Amino acid sequence: MRDERFTPQDIRYLKLLGKQYRTIQAASAEVAHLRAVLRLPKGTEHFLSDLHGEHAAFLHILHNASGVIKRKINDLYGNILSTHERDMLSTLIYYPDEKLALLKKQHVVSPEWYRLTIYRLIEVCRVCSVKYTRKRVREAMPRGMGALIEELMLSDGTPDKEGYYREVMQSILETGQADAMIIALSHVIQSLAIDRLHIIGDIFDRGPRADLIMDALENYHQVDVQWGNHDIAWMGAAALSEACIAQVIVTSVKYGNLETLEVGYGISLRPLSTLAMTCYGDDPCAEFHPKDNGEAIQEDEMDLARMHKAAAILQFKLEGQLLQRHPEYNMDGRRLLHRIDFEKGTVMVEGEEYPLRSCHFPTIDPADPYALTPLEREVMDRLVLEFAHSEKLQRHVQFLYSTGGMYLCCNGNLLYHGCIPMEEDGSFAPIPVSGGDMLRGRAGIDAADLLARQGYFAHLGSRPRSDGQDFLWYLGCGPYSPLFGKSKMATFERYFIRDKRAHVEIKNAYYRYQDDEPTALRILEEFGLNSAGFIINGHVPVKLGQGESPIKAGGRLLVIDGGLSRAYQPVTGIAGYTLIFSSHELSLVAHQPFESTASAISAEQDIHSVHEIVKIMEHRLLIADTDDGEKLRGRIDDLMMLIAAYRSGVLKESRAED
């Protein structure tokens, strides 16, 4: 007779679960383990946004855990070691290979130095590991060294084992494994200092090596990414959207930064260089010189300026073609090439005629201004192949898709890069995601996420892949894109129109409601979160130097773009934020500018960071209070059902492998 407590679907699932837990004893042991895990403190989450290719500063922040490791060292050894000794130990943890090599050159290293240093690293590692399960600590350890590190960490200082641990240390020295042990311990400390890393968008553009940041994120133990408008342009380029490819190249050349493209991703810009010299060789390209350069224009800067203009004209043409395909974007006003009066040297923008700074457009046919010339078509085809065959770029973009999305609800908080598009009255604005349909709020952003995936993985939807490719471009600069949040991207106007009235980009109404607590609470509710949560986003640099606060909406909204990108630091007055969510508190860490990796290693110069507590938790948060805790409780319920099935005879225990 069938036990009414178990449906056929339950039994099918329990049979699968029973392959992992074959006996009541095995299932009961796992229940005990999971219930114990629920009582551990919540892991520490770190949130960063708007990295913009600043790989050296970002990697240093990652290595020092936004100052957390230095604070633990100071807590341990503040009354024991000198400031210099603590700084040396910190730098060794951040850059173990490089610092060891330097200390050897300086003749600092000796057998006694090795003993003391390994002992101190074990102490720091032990402090960093106290809130984790032994399994989590083992996962952070490298193969080959893990068992030995675990033995040393379990040392309790009792006389009974003193000789044992002394012999272990002596063997490490005699077998030449001291360097490997120091390097391994340093990496374990780095891993344990941050349980989970959240990147709130804009990894790419402006700074020199976004690809190196992506390399680090790919190998990080637990990370998620909320896409930013700059990221989505690269994702569109990897999806072979020609408009996105042109946009990525324009931004790279604009900032004189070709390393990510050419060195990082192996994408040759030689075809573009040929186009630039052929069509703009006699053009001064005054409006297109790279940003942040000195007054003296070098020959290579002239080459970059010509490439910049050639890519920009390609961008305007391709965007014009794309917008003609998508009237639902309501962006026809951004198609400006057919609004140029080539004889008068003017252009109509939003109903007003403006004189052009330059009217040298050798590749534009006034009769068909959005058509590519044969040479432009050839260049674009070759660039598409370059992006298609960049294995590293494709791998990095697939990583962004697998670990990222438009937003994330995590442990009661809502994470997104830009905004929730709004109308002037504060209601959620429609997002043009599905042909003629307009979806708002969470439904619109969910649909945007799906369409963005379809643009890269064509099999996800029944619509043509080109719709998703084009939508990736829209997400980067569309007026109701959650990642952009402005009325327009006035790129053409800034290049060709002196009158700054044409340059104005009006922010979405969302930004007028940023300080409104009821609006923040309404957004949290829209995403199924309660009033105890926080909204965490970036995108718009916080002008701290002008008195602006990153804490908005009565403390419900936190903007953590503090200017890690050097281009923004004069505006922000700092060099980036990290938001840290530990089991005790939520705190903002404001970073000062990072000089260089070389000075960090040689002069032991750490980033100076200032902590500001946003909220102290009413009680220490446990894993039971987190999303992972909810999953573990579900697992426990499943195991208890399995135990009941074994005890009732619905399923048989299995003592051996089938």
MIKOL-668120 format. One record per residue (C-alpha): residue number from 1; x, y, z. Coordinates in steps of 0.5 Angstrom, whole numbers, plus 500, padded with zeros to 3 digits. Layout:
N
  nr   X   Y   Z
 NUM   X   Y   Z
...
% end
This chain:
658
  nr   X   Y   Z
   1 500 500 500
   2 503 507 498
   3 505 512 504
   4 500 518 503
   5 506 522 505
   6 510 521 499
   7 507 523 492
   8 510 520 486
   9 514 526 484
  10 517 526 491
  11 519 519 491
  12 523 520 484
  13 527 526 487
  14 528 522 494
  15 531 516 489
  16 536 521 486
  17 538 524 493
  18 538 517 496
  19 544 516 491
  20 548 521 495
  21 546 519 502
  22 545 512 502
  23 543 510 509
  24 539 514 515
  25 546 515 518
  26 549 518 512
  27 543 523 511
  28 543 524 519
  29 550 526 519
  30 549 531 514
  31 543 534 517
  32 547 535 523
  33 552 538 519
  34 548 543 516
  35 544 545 522
  36 551 547 525
  37 553 551 519
  38 547 555 520
  39 549 558 526
  40 556 560 523
  41 557 568 522
  42 555 570 516
  43 561 571 511
  44 563 578 509
  45 561 581 502
  46 565 586 499
  47 562 591 494
  48 565 595 488
  49 563 599 482
  50 566 602 476
  51 573 599 476
  52 574 602 469
  53 580 598 467
  54 584 601 473
  55 587 594 474
  56 593 596 479
  57 588 599 484
  58 583 594 483
  59 588 588 484
  60 591 592 490
  61 584 593 493
  62 583 585 492
  63 589 583 495
  64 589 587 501
  65 581 586 502
  66 580 593 502
  67 584 594 508
  68 581 588 512
  69 588 584 512
  70 592 590 515
  71 587 591 521
  72 587 584 523
  73 595 584 523
  74 594 591 527
  75 589 587 532
  76 594 581 532
  77 601 585 533
  78 599 592 534
  79 603 592 541
  80 608 586 539
  81 611 589 532
  82 613 595 530
  83 610 599 524
  84 615 597 519
  85 614 590 521
  86 607 590 520
  87 607 593 514
  88 612 588 511
  89 608 583 513
  90 602 586 510
  91 606 587 503
  92 608 580 503
  93 601 577 504
  94 599 582 498
  95 605 580 493
  96 608 574 496
  97 612 572 490
  98 615 579 488
  99 616 581 496
 100 620 575 497
 101 624 576 491
 102 626 583 494
 103 627 581 501
 104 632 576 498
 105 636 581 494
 106 636 586 501
 107 639 580 505
 108 633 580 510
 109 631 573 509
 110 634 568 514
 111 632 561 517
 112 630 565 523
 113 626 570 519
 114 622 564 515
 115 620 561 522
 116 617 567 525
 117 614 569 518
 118 611 563 517
 119 608 563 524
 120 605 570 523
 121 602 568 517
 122 599 562 520
 123 596 566 526
 124 593 571 521
 125 590 565 517
 126 587 562 523
 127 584 569 525
 128 581 570 518
 129 578 562 518
 130 575 563 525
 131 568 564 522
 132 568 558 516
 133 567 551 516
 134 573 547 515
 135 571 545 508
 136 571 552 506
 137 578 553 509
 138 580 547 505
 139 577 549 499
 140 581 556 500
 141 588 552 500
 142 592 550 494
 143 593 543 492
 144 599 540 495
 145 600 544 501
 146 593 544 504
 147 594 538 509
 148 601 541 511
 149 597 548 512
 150 591 545 516
 151 596 541 521
 152 600 548 522
 153 593 552 523
 154 591 546 528
 155 597 547 533
 156 594 549 540
 157 601 550 543
 158 600 545 548
 159 607 541 550
 160 605 535 548
 161 605 537 540
 162 611 542 541
 163 616 537 538
 164 612 535 532
 165 610 542 530
 166 618 544 531
 167 619 538 526
 168 614 540 521
 169 617 547 521
 170 624 544 520
 171 622 540 515
 172 619 546 511
 173 626 549 511
 174 630 543 510
 175 626 541 503
 176 626 548 501
 177 619 549 501
 178 619 555 505
 179 617 560 500
 180 612 556 497
 181 609 556 504
 182 609 563 505
 183 606 564 498
 184 600 559 499
 185 599 562 506
 186 598 569 503
 187 593 567 498
 188 589 563 503
 189 589 569 507
 190 587 573 501
 191 581 568 500
 192 578 568 507
 193 578 575 508
 194 573 576 503
 195 567 571 502
 196 564 574 496
 197 565 579 492
 198 560 583 488
 199 562 588 482
 200 556 593 481
 201 558 594 473
 202 563 598 469
 203 569 593 469
 204 571 596 462
 205 573 602 459
 206 578 608 460
 207 583 605 464
 208 589 601 461
 209 587 593 462
 210 580 591 464
 211 582 584 461
 212 587 583 467
 213 581 585 472
 214 577 580 468
 215 582 575 469
 216 582 576 476
 217 575 575 477
 218 575 569 473
 219 579 566 478
 220 576 568 484
 221 573 564 489
 222 566 567 489
 223 564 573 485
 224 558 576 481
 225 557 582 476
 226 551 586 475
 227 552 589 468
 228 554 596 467
 229 553 600 461
 230 560 600 459
 231 560 592 460
 232 554 591 455
 233 558 595 450
 234 563 590 450
 235 558 584 451
 236 555 587 444
 237 561 587 441
 238 563 580 443
 239 556 578 440
 240 558 581 433
 241 554 587 434
 242 557 592 429
 243 554 598 432
 244 557 596 439
 245 564 594 436
 246 564 601 433
 247 563 604 440
 248 568 600 443
 249 573 602 439
 250 571 609 439
 251 572 609 447
 252 578 606 447
 253 581 610 442
 254 578 616 445
 255 582 615 452
 256 588 613 448
 257 588 606 451
 258 589 601 446
 259 592 596 450
 260 586 592 452
 261 584 591 445
 262 590 590 442
 263 595 587 448
 264 589 584 452
 265 585 581 447
 266 589 581 440
 267 584 585 436
 268 588 588 431
 269 586 595 429
 270 591 596 423
 271 584 596 418
 272 582 602 422
 273 589 605 421
 274 589 604 414
 275 582 607 413
 276 584 613 417
 277 590 614 413
 278 586 613 407
 279 580 618 408
 280 583 623 414
 281 590 623 412
 282 590 631 411
 283 585 632 416
 284 587 635 423
 285 582 632 427
 286 582 637 432
 287 576 635 436
 288 579 627 436
 289 585 628 440
 290 586 623 445
 291 583 625 452
 292 588 627 458
 293 594 628 454
 294 599 634 454
 295 599 640 450
 296 604 638 445
 297 601 633 440
 298 606 627 438
 299 605 624 431
 300 602 617 434
 301 597 622 437
 302 595 624 430
 303 594 617 428
 304 590 616 434
 305 586 622 432
 306 585 620 425
 307 583 613 427
 308 578 616 432
 309 574 620 427
 310 574 614 422
 311 571 610 428
 312 566 615 430
 313 563 616 423
 314 563 609 423
 315 559 609 429
 316 554 614 427
 317 553 610 421
 318 552 604 424
 319 547 607 429
 320 543 610 424
 321 542 604 421
 322 540 600 427
 323 535 606 429
 324 532 605 423
 325 530 598 424
 326 528 599 431
 327 522 605 431
 328 520 602 438
 329 526 605 441
 330 524 612 440
 331 531 615 438
 332 530 617 431
 333 532 624 434
 334 539 621 434
 335 540 620 427
 336 544 626 425
 337 547 625 419
 338 542 626 414
 339 540 632 418
 340 547 636 416
 341 547 641 411
 342 553 640 408
 343 553 647 404
 344 551 651 410
 345 556 647 415
 346 550 646 420
 347 546 641 423
 348 539 640 426
 349 539 637 433
 350 532 637 437
 351 529 642 432
 352 535 647 433
 353 540 649 427
 354 547 649 430
 355 554 651 426
 356 559 645 425
 357 566 646 428
 358 568 642 422
 359 565 639 416
 360 570 635 413
 361 566 628 412
 362 569 625 406
 363 566 618 407
 364 559 621 408
 365 554 621 402
 366 549 626 403
 367 544 622 398
 368 545 616 403
 369 549 618 409
 370 548 612 413
 371 551 607 408
 372 558 605 409
 373 563 606 403
 374 566 600 400
 375 573 601 404
 376 569 602 411
 377 565 596 409
 378 571 592 408
 379 574 595 415
 380 568 593 419
 381 568 586 416
 382 575 585 418
 383 574 588 425
 384 568 583 426
 385 572 577 425
 386 577 580 429
 387 572 580 435
 388 569 573 433
 389 576 570 433
 390 578 573 440
 391 578 567 444
 392 580 571 451
 393 574 576 449
 394 569 571 448
 395 571 567 454
 396 571 573 458
 397 564 575 456
 398 561 568 457
 399 564 569 464
 400 560 576 465
 401 553 572 462
 402 554 566 467
 403 556 570 473
 404 552 576 472
 405 546 580 470
 406 542 586 470
 407 541 586 477
 408 541 581 483
 409 537 580 490
 410 542 578 495
 411 541 577 502
 412 536 582 503
 413 539 587 498
 414 538 590 491
 415 544 591 487
 416 544 594 480
 417 549 599 476
 418 545 604 474
 419 537 606 475
 420 530 603 475
 421 528 608 469
 422 522 612 472
 423 517 617 469
 424 517 625 471
 425 512 623 476
 426 516 617 479
 427 512 611 476
 428 516 606 473
 429 518 607 466
 430 517 603 460
 431 523 599 457
 432 522 597 450
 433 524 590 450
 434 519 586 446
 435 517 589 439
 436 511 593 441
 437 510 591 448
 438 513 596 454
 439 514 593 460
 440 516 596 467
 441 519 595 473
 442 522 589 475
 443 518 585 469
 444 521 590 464
 445 528 589 467
 446 527 581 467
 447 525 582 460
 448 531 586 458
 449 536 581 461
 450 533 575 457
 451 533 579 451
 452 541 581 452
 453 542 574 453
 454 539 572 446
 455 543 577 443
 456 549 573 445
 457 546 566 445
 458 541 566 439
 459 538 560 441
 460 534 563 447
 461 529 566 443
 462 525 565 437
 463 526 572 435
 464 532 574 430
 465 539 574 434
 466 540 581 431
 467 534 584 435
 468 538 582 441
 469 544 584 438
 470 541 591 437
 471 538 591 444
 472 545 590 447
 473 547 597 444
 474 540 600 446
 475 542 598 453
 476 549 602 453
 477 546 608 451
 478 538 608 450
 479 534 613 454
 480 530 608 458
 481 536 603 459
 482 537 601 466
 483 544 601 465
 484 545 608 462
 485 539 613 465
 486 540 619 461
 487 536 622 455
 488 541 621 450
 489 549 620 449
 490 551 627 446
 491 557 624 442
 492 556 627 436
 493 554 634 439
 494 561 634 443
 495 565 632 437
 496 562 637 432
 497 558 643 436
 498 561 648 440
 499 555 650 443
 500 554 647 449
 501 547 647 450
 502 547 641 445
 503 551 637 449
 504 546 637 455
 505 544 630 457
 506 538 630 462
 507 538 624 467
 508 532 620 468
 509 527 622 473
 510 530 616 477
 511 536 621 480
 512 531 626 482
 513 528 621 487
 514 535 618 489
 515 534 622 496
 516 527 620 497
 517 526 614 502
 518 519 612 500
 519 521 611 493
 520 527 607 495
 521 522 602 499
 522 518 602 493
 523 523 599 489
 524 525 594 494
 525 518 592 494
 526 518 591 487
 527 523 586 487
 528 520 582 493
 529 525 585 498
 530 523 588 505
 531 524 595 508
 532 530 592 512
 533 534 592 505
 534 539 596 502
 535 539 599 494
 536 547 598 492
 537 549 601 485
 538 554 605 482
 539 554 609 475
 540 554 616 477
 541 561 618 481
 542 559 621 488
 543 562 628 488
 544 565 627 495
 545 569 633 495
 546 563 638 493
 547 560 635 500
 548 555 630 496
 549 554 623 500
 550 554 616 498
 551 548 615 503
 552 542 617 500
 553 534 616 501
 554 534 616 508
 555 540 611 508
 556 536 606 504
 557 540 607 497
 558 548 607 497
 559 552 609 491
 560 559 606 491
 561 562 610 485
 562 567 613 488
 563 572 614 482
 564 577 608 482
 565 578 611 475
 566 583 616 475
 567 579 620 470
 568 573 621 476
 569 578 623 482
 570 578 630 481
 571 571 630 481
 572 570 625 487
 573 576 627 491
 574 577 620 493
 575 579 614 489
 576 574 609 490
 577 569 606 495
 578 568 599 498
 579 562 597 501
 580 563 592 506
 581 557 587 509
 582 560 583 515
 583 556 579 520
 584 557 585 525
 585 556 592 520
 586 555 595 514
 587 561 600 512
 588 563 604 507
 589 571 604 506
 590 573 611 502
 591 580 609 498
 592 585 614 497
 593 589 614 490
 594 594 608 489
 595 601 610 487
 596 603 604 483
 597 604 596 485
 598 612 597 484
 599 611 603 490
 600 607 598 494
 601 612 592 494
 602 618 596 495
 603 616 602 499
 604 610 598 503
 605 605 603 501
 606 598 601 502
 607 592 605 500
 608 590 609 505
 609 582 608 507
 610 577 611 511
 611 572 607 514
 612 565 610 515
 613 559 605 519
 614 553 605 515
 615 549 601 520
 616 551 596 526
 617 547 590 526
 618 542 589 532
 619 545 582 533
 620 551 578 529
 621 548 576 523
 622 549 568 522
 623 548 564 515
 624 541 562 518
 625 540 570 516
 626 542 569 509
 627 540 567 502
 628 545 561 503
 629 541 559 510
 630 534 559 506
 631 537 554 501
 632 540 550 507
 633 534 549 511
 634 531 547 504
 635 536 542 504
 636 535 540 511
 637 528 539 510
 638 529 534 504
 639 534 530 508
 640 529 529 513
 641 524 527 508
 642 529 522 506
 643 530 519 513
 644 522 519 513
 645 522 515 507
 646 528 510 509
 647 524 509 516
 648 517 508 513
 649 520 503 508
 650 518 507 502
 651 526 507 500
 652 531 502 502
 653 538 504 505
 654 544 502 500
 655 550 500 503
 656 554 499 497
 657 555 503 490
 658 549 500 485
% end
